Amino acid sequence: MDKNKLPYVFLAAFMAAFLAITLRGLSTAQPGDENVYYYMGRLVSEGKIPYRDFFFAHPPLQIYLIALVYKAFGFNIAALKSVSLISALITAFFVFKIAKEKFGSSEAIISSLLLLFSYSVIFNSVFSFGIEIAMMFLIIGTYFLFNRSNYVLAGIFFGIAGITRLLSLVPIFIVFCIVFLSDKKSFLRLSSAFLIVFLAVNGIFALFLKDAYLSPVYKFHLLKSFGGGENFKEYFDIVKLNWILFFSAFLFIFIKGKKAVNLFFAVSVIYLIFLFSLKKIFGFYFIVIFPFLAIAGGYSIASVLKNIQNKKLAISASLILSIVFVWNLAADVAFLEKIGFRGFERGSDLADFVNSHSDENTMLFGDDSVVPLLALLTNKKIAFDFVDTNNEVFLSGLADLNEILNRLKNNDVLFIIRSKQGISYFKEVRQFLNKNCDLLSQFHDKTEGAYLVYRCN
């Protein structure tokens, strides 16, 4: 076999193994934030406009991509989840291309391996949080910048990442600073192409929707409550779950002759420091710089192995690293099969209950992790298209909980909550349910806890 083709054989094998691992998760509906986005995609496919017709806390690209998939396939969970899966695979391909063209085949193979089989990438590849799409466009832009010196295309893809998730703006800003310090003319082309895309999309929505767009997309994130100890725990958990990726990337500080990969390490470190400044941290926030960590890690591991002069020692080191990697991956896959991709134990029971206790005019409302999914499964409407009932929406003051609850009084509504979490956190909700609604049933899920279904009319 041609030696130039062998690295691509490894990449194809990695992708095939990745698909085999994620297949169960791809076809399994589960409670979670992704269902909010799926239901919003349904609304957009029906002609609704985000921000004006429903609250959406991010730039628009993700919802319009989901709406296209929904328009083509309807509520097909595998088709909807495939947006994230395809994004992860494309990201791995460009990580491979960057590393191979700039550093070598060994670096490319190790970098793509580190990315694809990190726990968070496997897990989030079948959950549509939108950050996977931003990650993809960000690394494509990096490829055109770093490998092709095509500043216009790089700027365009950076702009597309920016209108997907605002967190991508942090690594983009770091890259812009590096380019500005090295070549101001190139920086002008890069930043101009970026601004054309980013400002055009934001400008159109801001012009027509004004504060209805600016408040949820920008102001909302500044008004979130402080996570405190929860943030530290989330940070620690992500590092622990992806320790091989983080450890390999930070081996970089011991590598000599590393100027070519400085950008990837700098972006990773500065972004990780930046996360400490956020009021709330969620695990998927880290995903956007995983490609940069993977390239730095792949380069570092390859450099360590290449610098071992004793051939037997180099082979032994490679074997030990392979065993550790496979052992860790096996543990991750076992956990995902048992917990992460197990599905929604009481999902079909809840859907059947909703169908048997409602008519065509009955609406759903309540916990944002499950109500959108049940609305999609039963083809019901969510009251007033108020899909995202995340606590922060109300704590920030951008939505009035009491106003929403008062509007529910004149409608036939099944109000579904999770005990001791989600929207049931608010005493106003508990008081409303006790005063205006009847408890119909309770469903206990081994993983998710108890779900309570109320009828309010």
N, C-alpha and C positions, 0 to 999 in steps of 0.2 A: 504493500500500500504506500502511496505517496506520503512522505513525511509531513507535507504541508496540509494534507487532508486529515491526518490523524487527530489533531486537536479538535476538529469539527465533529469527528466521530465521538470523541469524549463528550462534547457539548450536547450532541443529539442523545447520547445515552443518559446524561444527567437529566435532560428535559423529559425523556420517557419515564425515568424513575420518579421524577417530580410529579408528573401527571398521574402515575400509578398511586402515589401517596395521597394526592389531593382529590382523587376521583370520588371517594365517598363524600367528602365535604362539599364537592361541587353540586351534588344532587340532593343535598339534605337541607331542608328549611329549618332554620333555628331562630329563636328570639334574639333580638339585638337591633342596634342602630341601623343596620343595612336595610331593614324592612321599611324604615322611615323613608329612605331614599328610593326604594322600589315603588312605594305608594306615591311619592311625589313624581316619579317618572310616569306613573299611570296618569296623574293629574295633568302633567305637561302634554302627554300623548293625546289627551282629551281636549286640549286647547287652553288649559289654564296657564297663567304666567306666574313663575315663582316671584316671591317678594310681594307682588300685588295681591295675589289670590291665596297665598299661603306663606307661612314663615319658613325661610331657608337661610341658614347661617353661614353659607359659603358662596364663593363665586360660582357662576352658572354652568360651567362646562359639564361637570359630572352628571347633573340632572338631565341635561339635554342628551347626553350619550345614553343614559339609562332609558330615557323616553323613546329614543330610536329603537333600542332593543325591545322595549315593551310594545311599541307599535308593530314591530315585525313578528314577535313571538307571543305576545300576550304575557300573562303571568306564568312564565316558564322559569322555574328557579335556577336550573342549570344554565340557561341562556343568560339570565341576569347576572349570575355569579361569574360567568365566563369573562365579563369585562375586566374584572380584577385578575383573573387567572392569565388571560392573554397579556395583560399589562406586565405581570411578573415575568413571563417568558420573554417578552420583547426586551425588558430591562436586562435580563440575564444575557441575552444575545449581544446587546451593546456594551455591557460590562466586559464580555469576552472579547469583542472587537477592539475596544479601547486598550485592554491589557495586551492583547496579541500584537497589535500594530506598533505599540509604543515600547513594550518591554520584552515580549517573547511568548512562546507557546506554553511553557510551564506556568508562567504568571497568569495567562489567560485561563488555563484549565483550573488552576487553584482558585482564582477569583470567582469564576462562575460557580464552582462547587460551593464555596463559602456563602455566596449569595442565595443560591437556590435552596440549600439545605439548612439555612438558619431557621430556627423555630418560628420566628415572627413572620418571615416571608411565606413559609408554608401555610401557617395559620391564616394570615391576612389575604392570601391569594384567592380565597373563596369567601371573603367578606368584603362587601363593597363600601368601604369608608371613603373612597375617593382619593386617598393619599397614594394608593398604588398607581393610579393614573398619572398623578402629578410626578411621582417618582420616575415613571417611564419617560415622560416628556423632558424631565430634568436631565436624565442621563443621555437621551438622544441629543439634546442641546450641547451637553458636555462633549459628546463624541465629535460633533461638527466643529466645536471650538478647539478641542485639544488635539484631535487627530487630523482634521481637515483644514484648520484655520479659516473656516467659513463663518465669519462673524455674523453675517446677515441671517443665515439659517439657524445658527446657534441662538441668536437673539429671538427669532420667531418661536422656536421651541421653548425657550425660557419663558416667553410671554404666554404661551399656551399652558405651561405648568402653573404660572401665576394666576390664570383665570380658572384653575381647577381647585387648588388649595393654597391659601395664603402662606402656610408654613414653608412652601417651596421658595418663597421670596428670600428667606434667610440664606440658604446656600447660594442662591443667585446673586445676592448682594455681595457675599464673600468673593465669589468668582469675579464679579465686576471690579471689586477693589484690587484684586490681583492683576487683572488685565490693565486697569488704569495705571498702576504703578510701573508696568512693563512697556506698554505701548498705547499712548493716548489716542492715536488715530484709529487703531483697532477698537479701542473702547468706545469711540464715538459711533462706529458702525454697529457694534454689538448692542449698545444701549438704545440706539435709535430704533433698531428692528424690534427690540423688546418692548419699548414704549409704544410703538405703533399698535402692537397687538394688545398689550395690557391696558393702555389708556383708551383705546377704541372701544373695547368691550365694556370696561367699567364706565366709560363716559356715556355710552348709549343707555345703559341701565340707570345710571345716576340722572341723566337728563330727563328720561321719561318717568322714572319712578321716584326720583329724589330720595327723601329720607327713608322711604319704604325699602330701598335697596341699601343705602349707606348704613343704616342703623343695624340691621341683622348681620351684614357682612363684615363691618368694621367695628362699630361701636360696641356691639354685643360682646365681643371677645375681651374688650377692656373692662367690661362690667362684671365678668364672672367672679364668683366667690373664690377665695384663696383655698387651695387644697391642703397646704401644710404637710402634715405627716403622710397623708395619702400620696402626695407627689413623690416624696422620698421613696416610699414603698414601691410605687410604680416604676420609678427609675431603677431601683435595685433589682426588681423582678425582671425587667427587660434585659439588663446586663447579665443576670444569672441565666436566663433562658437562652441567651445568645452568646454565651461566654466564649465560645471558640472564635466567633467572628470578631468580638471585641479584643480578645487576647491577641489574635493574629495581627489585627490592625495596629495595636499598640506595641508590637514587636518592632515596628517601624523606627522607633526612637533609638534602637540599637544598630540600625543598618547604616553602613557607610555608602557614599556615592548615590544618594537618594534624591537628588534635586528634581528629577523628572516626575516624581510621584508626590512632591511636596503639596501640590494643590489638593489632592484627594485627602491627605492627612489633615491639612489645615481646615478644609471645609468640615470634616468630621468633628474635629476637636472644638472648633468655634460653635458649631451647631449644638453639640452636646452641652457646652457651657450655657448657650442661649436658653436651652430648655429650662434651666434653673430659674430663669426670670419669669416664666409663665405662671399664672395663677392656678391653672389646672393642667395636669399632664395625663395623657392617656397613652397606652402602649403603642398605638399605631402612629403616634407623633414621631417616633424614632425611625420609622420605615424609610422616610424620604432620603436619609443619608446612608442607608445600608449599602447601596451600590458603591459609594465612596469608601466606606469601611472595607468592603470586599476587595476592591482594587488595591488599597493600601495593604490589606492582609495577604492577598495573593502575592504581591510583590515581595513582602517581608519574608514569608515562608519560603518562597523560591530562592531568595537571596541567601537565607540561612543555610538551606540544603546545598546550594551551589558552592558556598564558601567552606564546606566541610571537605578537607583535603583527602582524608582517608575514605576510600570507596566503600569499604565494609561498614564503616561508621555511618556514612551517608545513607546507605541502604537500610541500616537498622533504624536510624532516625525517621526515615520515610515510613517504615513499617509501623513503628510506634505511633506516629501521627495518624496513620490510616486507621489503626485499631481504635485509638481514642475517638476519632471522628465517627467511625461506624458505630461504636458503642453509644456515643451520645445521640446520633441520629436514630438508632433503634429505640432508645428510650423516648425520644420526642415523638416518633411515629406511634409507639405503643400508647402514649398518653393521648395523642390526638385521636386515635381510633377509639379509645375508651371514653374520653371525655369531650375533646374539642370538636369532633365530627359526629358525635353520637346521635344528633338530631334532637327534636323537640318531643319528649316522651308523651306529654299530654296534649300536643298540638291538635291531633285529629279529634280527640275527645272534646276539646274546647270548640273547634270548628263545628262539629256535629251539634253541640249544645247551642251555639249561636244560631245555626240554621233552624233548629227545632223550636227556638223560643223567639223568633222574629218573623216579621213579614217584610215586604218590599220597601216599606217606609221606615223601618227600624234602622237607626244609625248606631255606630260604635264610638266609644270615646274611652280614654284612659291611658294606661301605661304605654309609653312609646316603643318599648321593646317588643310588645306582643300584639297590640291593637292593630297596627298597620298590616302585620302578617295575617291576622284573622280576617281583616277586611278584604285582603287580596284572596285568601282561600275561600271566602264565602261570598265574594262579590258584593260586599256591603260598602256603604259610604261612611267615612269618618265625619263626625259632626263638624260642620262649618269648615271642612278641609283643614282643621287644626291638627296636623299630623305630629309635629314635634312638640311633645309635652315634657321634654327634658326639664328638670327642675330649674336649671339655670335660665331658661327662657322667662320664667316668672320671677326668680330671684333678682334678675337683672333689671326688672321693671319694664321690659320691652313688651310684655303682655300682662294683662290684668286678669289674674286667676278668678277673682270674684265675678268679673263681668262675664267670663266664659261660663262659669257655673250657673249664673242667672239665666243665660241664654238657653241652657240645657233644659230648664224647667218646663218649657212649652213643647218639648219634643219627646218622641218615643226613642229612648236611648238605652243600650246595654253598656253600662259603665264597668270596665274591667281594670282591676288594679292588681299589683303584686303586694303582698303583705310586707310592711316595714321597709319598702324601698320604692324608688320611682316617685310618681305623683302622689302616692299615699303618704309621702313625707309631710305634706301640708295638712295642718289641722283643719283648714277651710274645706278641704276635700273630704276628710273624715266626717266633719259636721254635716256637710251637704248630703253625703250618702246616708247617714243615720236619719236625717230629717226628711229627705225627699225620695229615697229609693228603698227598694226591697232586695235583700240578699237572696239570690236565686240558688247559687251553688258555689262550692269551693273545690278546686282541683289542686292536688299536691303533685308537684314535679320533683323528682329526686335531685335534679341538678339546679333547677331554677327556683324552687321553693313553692309557696302557695299562691294560687291565682283565685281571686274572688270576683264573681260576676253579679252585678246588681242591675235591676231594671228601674229606670227612672222615667216616669211619664206623668 
